[in-house]
Amino acid sequence: MKSLKSRCQISIPKETFGYVLIVIVIISGAIIREINLLIILSGLMIGPLLVSWQVVRMTLSRLECKRKLPDLAYPGELLSVGIQVKNPRKRLDSWGLTVHDQFVRRPPDGVAVKPKPTKAKAFLSTIKTRSTESTSYRGRLWQRGRYTVGPLQISTRVPIGLIQGTITIPDSTAQLLVYPKLGVVSKHWKDLVKMDQVGQRTSRRNQGQLEGDFYGLRGWRTGDSQRWIHWRSSAKRNEIVVKQFEQSINQNFVLLLDLTLNEHPADSSEWRAQLDRVELAISFAATIVVDHCRRNGGNLILGIAGHSPMIVRGPASNALVHESLEVLADAQATTTDRLPTVMDDAMTAVSMDDRVVIASVNPVNLQDTDRFSQVWNDVRKRRTLTKAIGVDVSHSDFDRWFSYEESEYNSGKEQHFASEKELMSALEMEKVRQ
């Protein structure tokens, strides 16, 4: 927690302006008419304003506040932010505190329009002396990207609501990265990626002990996990049988994301449609990265041909997933064609047996030898390109491959944002299951 150094800012709520106006009229009448009773009455009405001003300042003095942001955030997912307020004073409790926070999305490069902040607030009824109270607020952010969170502000109107005091907590600004929205790839897409091709060493299916796609059933063996037991089949056969999974053979996977837009069209609706396809393509790429790193081994190469070209590569792992999602969260479209350069750089260490997928916002002709001359002039890269899978998110068949349905990866994220009490309950339930 940071110690409070800011001054209390006093303001008059809209509801109090009528009260102040009456006081001014009474004072004016008392001075003009020289009526002592009106002077006494005006003094009695000014008293609550002075008392409220002093109580508000004392209530907010020396308060400390901090927030707890979630580690992960996705568009449309429930976001829960924890707030802690500490009252270190030896005397005087704090009442009726409202904690204000805001989220401001960083605009894309070259955009001068200041985005509208998304505001949030939480309420605390009482904080005893030398104690700390916790609360939280929940909401949803609908766009990926980087957000500036804060600064935190605490306000109160005690004791009677005539005066409002507000303090700003110093050093309470934070950054939050919202990953791209994840969906689910269909069986049609998985069949397309696994389709047998000449020289494609990764199209074989082996029976393995590692979890992957369901393969079949077999008898129990020493060392098998209890999670693999298929209870219904075991009851029918009167013996323990376990599920057997398809063993994934390491496959180097190359995913190129083309965010090249056509020149700004005269029709604004067409431009809006292109921007919507950009978000769809980024979500598709993020889903493929997550799905591949969870189900396969080998290396993954992610190339982004956008405003700031980027290539991420490494062995399939959780660390690579988060690195890729961070890059995709910051990805921006461009009208400059950068796909040939990114493709040439990404395919430098790619072999003919590796799977290459090119996802684009608009149709891409991979046979365009003029546009991709650097790749076509290299024999090894040319052979790899001829086996590449081109995906156009604007095509009518794209819905058969990808949708925004609830995926396995998304199913546990809301629990990650739950309160500490809910998390402890979930852990206890998991112990009972085991």
C-alpha positions in Angstrom: 0.0 0.0 0.0 1.1 3.5 -0.7 0.8 6.3 1.9 -1.6 9.0 1.0 -0.1 12.4 0.2 -2.8 14.0 -1.9 -5.2 16.6 -0.6 -8.9 16.2 -0.2 -10.9 17.9 -3.0 -14.2 19.3 -1.8 -17.1 19.6 -4.2 -20.8 20.4 -3.9 -23.2 17.8 -5.2 -26.0 18.8 -7.4 -28.5 18.1 -4.7 -26.9 20.6 -2.4 -27.1 23.6 -4.8 -30.8 24.1 -3.9 -29.8 24.1 -0.2 -27.0 26.6 -0.8 -29.4 28.8 -2.9 -31.8 29.0 0.0 -29.0 30.0 2.4 -28.0 32.8 0.1 -31.5 34.1 -0.2 -31.9 34.0 3.6 -28.6 35.8 4.1 -29.5 38.4 1.5 -32.9 39.0 3.1 -31.4 39.3 6.6 -28.9 41.9 5.4 -31.4 44.0 3.4 -34.2 43.8 6.0 -31.9 43.7 9.0 -33.9 40.9 10.6 -32.0 39.2 13.3 -34.0 36.0 13.2 -33.0 35.5 9.6 -29.4 36.0 10.5 -29.7 33.3 13.2 -31.5 31.0 10.7 -28.8 31.5 8.1 -26.1 30.7 10.7 -28.0 27.5 11.6 -28.1 26.5 8.0 -24.5 27.2 7.3 -23.5 25.1 10.3 -24.3 21.7 8.7 -22.2 22.7 5.6 -19.2 23.5 7.8 -19.6 20.4 9.9 -20.0 18.2 6.7 -16.8 19.8 5.2 -14.8 19.0 8.3 -16.1 15.5 8.8 -15.5 14.6 5.2 -11.9 15.8 5.4 -11.3 13.8 8.6 -13.0 10.7 7.2 -10.7 10.6 4.1 -7.5 11.6 5.8 -4.6 9.0 5.7 -6.7 6.3 4.0 -4.7 3.8 1.9 -6.0 1.8 -1.0 -4.8 -0.8 -3.4 -6.3 -3.0 -6.1 -5.7 -6.6 -7.2 -6.0 -7.1 -11.0 -6.5 -10.6 -12.5 -3.5 -12.2 -14.2 -5.6 -13.0 -17.3 -8.3 -11.1 -19.1 -10.3 -11.9 -22.2 -12.9 -9.9 -24.1 -16.4 -10.5 -22.8 -15.3 -12.6 -19.9 -16.3 -11.6 -16.3 -13.5 -9.5 -14.8 -13.3 -9.3 -11.0 -11.0 -6.7 -9.4 -10.3 -6.8 -5.7 -10.1 -3.6 -3.6 -8.5 -3.2 -0.2 -8.9 0.0 1.9 -7.0 0.6 5.1 -7.7 3.0 7.8 -4.5 3.5 9.9 -5.9 6.2 12.2 -6.1 5.6 15.9 -9.4 7.5 16.2 -12.4 8.1 13.9 -13.9 5.4 11.8 -14.6 6.0 8.1 -18.1 5.6 6.7 -19.8 5.6 3.4 -16.7 5.2 1.2 -17.0 4.8 -2.6 -13.9 3.6 -4.5 -13.8 4.8 -8.1 -11.7 3.2 -10.8 -11.5 3.4 -14.6 -10.2 1.5 -17.6 -8.8 3.4 -20.7 -7.9 1.4 -23.7 -4.7 2.5 -25.5 -5.7 3.7 -29.0 -4.0 2.2 -32.0 -0.9 3.9 -33.4 -1.8 6.9 -35.5 -5.2 7.4 -34.0 -5.6 10.7 -32.3 -9.1 10.2 -30.8 -9.0 9.8 -27.1 -10.9 6.7 -26.1 -13.8 7.0 -23.6 -12.9 5.5 -20.2 -14.9 2.6 -18.7 -15.7 3.5 -15.1 -16.2 1.2 -12.2 -16.9 1.7 -8.5 -17.2 -0.2 -5.3 -18.8 0.7 -1.9 -17.6 0.2 1.7 -20.1 1.1 4.4 -17.6 1.3 7.4 -13.9 0.9 8.1 -12.9 0.7 11.7 -9.8 2.3 13.0 -6.6 0.4 12.4 -8.3 -2.1 10.2 -8.5 -3.1 6.5 -11.7 -3.9 4.6 -11.9 -5.6 1.2 -14.5 -5.4 -1.5 -14.5 -5.9 -5.3 -16.3 -4.9 -8.5 -17.0 -6.9 -11.6 -17.5 -6.0 -15.2 -16.6 -6.9 -18.8 -14.1 -5.4 -21.3 -15.2 -6.0 -24.9 -12.0 -5.2 -26.8 -8.6 -6.8 -26.7 -5.5 -4.6 -26.2 -3.7 -2.7 -23.4 -5.6 -0.8 -20.8 -4.5 1.9 -18.4 -6.3 1.2 -15.1 -6.8 4.0 -12.6 -5.9 6.1 -10.7 -8.0 5.0 -7.7 -10.2 7.6 -6.1 -12.1 7.5 -2.8 -15.1 9.7 -2.1 -17.6 10.1 0.7 -20.6 12.4 1.6 -20.9 11.7 5.3 -22.6 12.6 7.5 -25.6 14.1 5.7 -24.6 14.2 2.1 -24.3 18.0 1.7 -20.6 18.0 0.9 -18.6 15.5 -1.1 -14.9 14.9 -0.6 -12.6 13.0 -3.0 -9.0 11.9 -2.7 -6.8 10.4 -5.4 -4.5 7.6 -4.4 -0.9 8.3 -5.6 0.9 5.6 -7.7 -2.3 3.7 -8.2 -2.2 3.5 -12.0 -1.7 0.0 -13.4 -1.6 -1.7 -16.8 -3.9 -4.6 -17.9 -3.5 -6.6 -21.1 -6.7 -8.1 -22.5 -5.9 -11.2 -24.7 -7.8 -11.9 -27.9 -11.1 -13.7 -27.6 -10.8 -17.4 -27.9 -13.2 -19.7 -29.7 -13.1 -23.3 -30.8 -11.9 -25.0 -34.0 -14.2 -27.6 -35.4 -13.5 -31.2 -36.3 -13.5 -30.2 -40.0 -10.4 -28.0 -39.3 -8.6 -30.7 -37.4 -9.3 -33.2 -40.2 -7.9 -30.6 -42.7 -4.7 -30.1 -40.7 -4.2 -33.9 -40.2 -5.0 -34.8 -43.8 -2.5 -37.3 -45.2 -0.1 -35.8 -47.7 3.0 -37.2 -49.4 6.0 -36.8 -47.2 3.9 -35.6 -44.3 5.4 -37.5 -41.4 2.9 -36.2 -38.8 -0.2 -37.8 -40.3 0.4 -41.1 -38.5 -1.7 -42.1 -35.5 -0.2 -44.1 -32.7 -1.7 -45.5 -29.6 -0.1 -43.8 -26.6 -0.4 -43.2 -22.9 -0.3 -39.4 -23.1 -3.6 -37.7 -23.1 -4.8 -36.4 -26.5 -7.6 -37.2 -28.9 -9.7 -40.2 -27.8 -8.6 -43.4 -29.5 -10.3 -46.3 -27.9 -10.5 -48.6 -24.8 -8.1 -51.2 -23.4 -7.6 -53.1 -20.2 -6.2 -51.7 -17.0 -2.4 -51.6 -16.7 -0.2 -50.8 -13.7 0.6 -47.1 -13.7 -2.5 -46.0 -15.5 -4.2 -42.9 -14.0 -7.6 -43.3 -12.4 -8.9 -40.4 -14.5 -8.6 -42.7 -17.6 -11.1 -45.3 -16.2 -14.2 -45.6 -18.3 -16.7 -46.5 -15.6 -19.7 -47.3 -17.8 -17.7 -49.8 -20.0 -16.0 -51.2 -16.9 -19.4 -52.0 -15.5 -20.6 -53.7 -18.7 -17.5 -55.8 -19.1 -17.1 -56.5 -15.4 -13.5 -55.5 -15.6 -11.6 -52.3 -15.4 -11.0 -50.6 -18.8 -9.3 -47.3 -19.4 -9.6 -44.8 -22.2 -6.8 -44.7 -24.7 -5.7 -41.6 -26.4 -4.0 -40.8 -29.7 -0.4 -40.1 -29.2 0.6 -36.8 -30.7 3.8 -36.9 -32.7 5.9 -33.7 -32.6 5.0 -31.4 -35.5 6.5 -28.1 -36.4 3.7 -25.8 -37.0 3.9 -22.4 -38.8 1.0 -20.0 -38.6 1.2 -16.8 -40.7 -1.4 -14.1 -40.0 -2.0 -11.6 -42.7 -3.7 -8.4 -41.4 -3.3 -6.4 -44.7 -6.4 -4.3 -45.5 -7.5 -2.9 -48.8 -7.2 0.8 -49.2 -9.8 2.8 -47.3 -13.0 2.3 -49.3 -15.5 5.0 -49.9 -18.2 2.9 -48.2 -17.7 3.1 -44.4 -19.6 -0.2 -43.9 -17.0 -2.1 -46.0 -14.2 -0.6 -43.9 -16.0 -1.6 -40.8 -16.4 -5.1 -42.2 -12.7 -5.3 -42.8 -11.9 -4.3 -39.2 -14.4 -7.0 -38.0 -12.6 -9.6 -40.1 -9.3 -8.4 -38.5 -10.6 -9.3 -35.0 -12.0 -12.6 -36.3 -8.6 -13.5 -37.8 -6.7 -12.6 -34.6 -9.1 -14.7 -32.5 -8.7 -17.6 -35.0 -4.9 -17.4 -34.8 -5.0 -17.2 -31.0 -7.3 -20.3 -30.8 -5.0 -22.3 -33.1 -2.0 -21.4 -31.0 -3.7 -22.5 -27.8 -5.1 -25.7 -29.3 -1.8 -26.7 -30.9 0.3 -26.1 -27.8 -2.1 -28.1 -25.6 -2.4 -31.1 -28.0 0.9 -31.3 -29.8 4.6 -31.0 -29.4 7.3 -29.7 -31.7 8.1 -26.0 -32.5 5.6 -23.3 -33.2 6.2 -20.3 -35.4 3.8 -17.4 -35.4 4.3 -14.6 -37.9 2.1 -11.5 -37.9 2.1 -9.3 -41.0 0.5 -6.2 -39.6 1.3 -2.6 -38.6 4.3 -3.9 -36.6 5.6 -7.2 -38.2 6.4 -9.8 -35.6 7.6 -13.4 -35.5 7.3 -15.5 -32.4 8.9 -19.0 -32.3 9.7 -21.7 -29.8 8.7 -25.1 -28.5 5.0 -25.6 -27.8 4.5 -24.7 -24.2 2.4 -22.5 -21.9 5.1 -19.8 -22.0 4.8 -19.7 -25.8 1.0 -19.5 -25.5 1.2 -16.4 -23.3 3.9 -14.8 -25.4 1.9 -15.3 -28.6 -1.4 -14.0 -27.0 0.4 -10.9 -25.8 1.7 -10.2 -29.4 -1.8 -10.9 -30.8 -3.4 -8.6 -28.3 -1.2 -5.7 -29.6 -1.5 -6.7 -33.3 -2.9 -4.0 -35.6 -4.0 -4.0 -39.2 -2.2 -2.2 -42.0 -2.7 -1.2 -45.6 1.0 -2.0 -46.4 1.6 -5.5 -47.7 4.1 -7.1 -45.3 3.1 -10.7 -45.8 5.9 -11.6 -48.3 8.6 -10.3 -46.0 7.1 -12.0 -42.9 6.6 -15.3 -44.9 10.2 -15.3 -46.2 11.6 -14.7 -42.6 9.3 -17.3 -41.0 10.0 -20.0 -43.5 13.8 -19.8 -43.2 14.0 -22.7 -40.7 11.0 -24.6 -42.0 11.3 -28.0 -43.6 9.0 -29.6 -46.2 7.4 -31.8 -43.6 6.2 -28.9 -41.4 2.6 -27.8 -41.5 2.1 -24.2 -42.8 -1.2 -22.3 -42.3 -1.8 -18.8 -43.7 -4.8 -17.0 -42.3 -5.7 -13.7 -44.0 -8.3 -11.0 -43.7 -8.8 -10.9 -47.5 -8.2 -13.6 -50.1 -4.6 -14.5 -50.8 -3.3 -16.1 -54.0 -0.4 -18.2 -52.9 0.4 -18.9 -56.6 1.2 -15.2 -57.1 4.9 -15.5 -58.0 5.4 -11.8 -58.3 4.1 -11.0 -54.8 5.9 -14.0 -53.2 9.0 -13.9 -55.4 11.4 -14.3 -52.5 9.7 -17.6 -51.5 9.2 -18.9 -55.0 12.8 -18.4 -55.9 13.9 -20.7 -53.1 13.3 -24.4 -54.0 12.9 -25.6 -50.4 10.5 -22.7 -49.5 8.6 -23.2 -52.7 7.9 -26.8 -51.9 6.7 -25.9 -48.4 4.5 -23.2 -49.8 2.8 -25.5 -52.2 1.6 -27.6 -49.3 0.4 -24.6 -47.2 -3.2 -24.2 -46.1 -4.7 -20.9 -47.0 -7.6 -19.6 -44.8 -9.6 -16.6 -45.7 -11.8 -15.5 -42.8 -14.1 -13.6 -45.2 -15.0 -16.9 -47.0 -18.4 -18.4 -46.4 -16.9 -21.8 -45.4 -14.9 -20.2 -42.6 -17.8 -20.9 -40.1 -17.2 -24.6 -40.6 -13.8 -24.3 -39.1 -14.1 -21.8 -36.4 -16.7 -20.4 -34.0 -16.9 -18.5 -30.8 -18.5 -21.3 -28.8 -17.2 -22.1 -25.3 -13.9 -23.9 -25.6 -12.2 -26.2 -23.1 -9.5 -23.5 -22.5 -12.1 -20.9 -21.7 -14.2 -23.1 -19.4 -12.0 -22.5 -16.3 -11.1 -18.9 -16.6 -14.1 -17.5 -14.7 -13.1 -19.6 -11.7 -9.6 -18.0 -12.0 -11.3 -14.6 -11.4 -13.5 -15.8 -8.6 -13.1 -14.6 -5.0 -10.7 -16.2 -2.6 -13.5 -17.9 -0.7 -14.8 -19.5 -3.9 -11.3 -20.6 -4.9 -10.8 -22.3 -1.5 -14.1 -24.1 -1.9 -13.1 -25.3 -5.3 -9.8 -26.6 -3.9 -11.6 -28.5 -1.2 -14.0 -30.0 -3.7 -11.0 -31.1 -5.8 -9.5 -32.8 -2.8 -12.7 -34.7 -2.1 -12.8 -35.9 -5.8 -9.2 -37.2 -5.5 
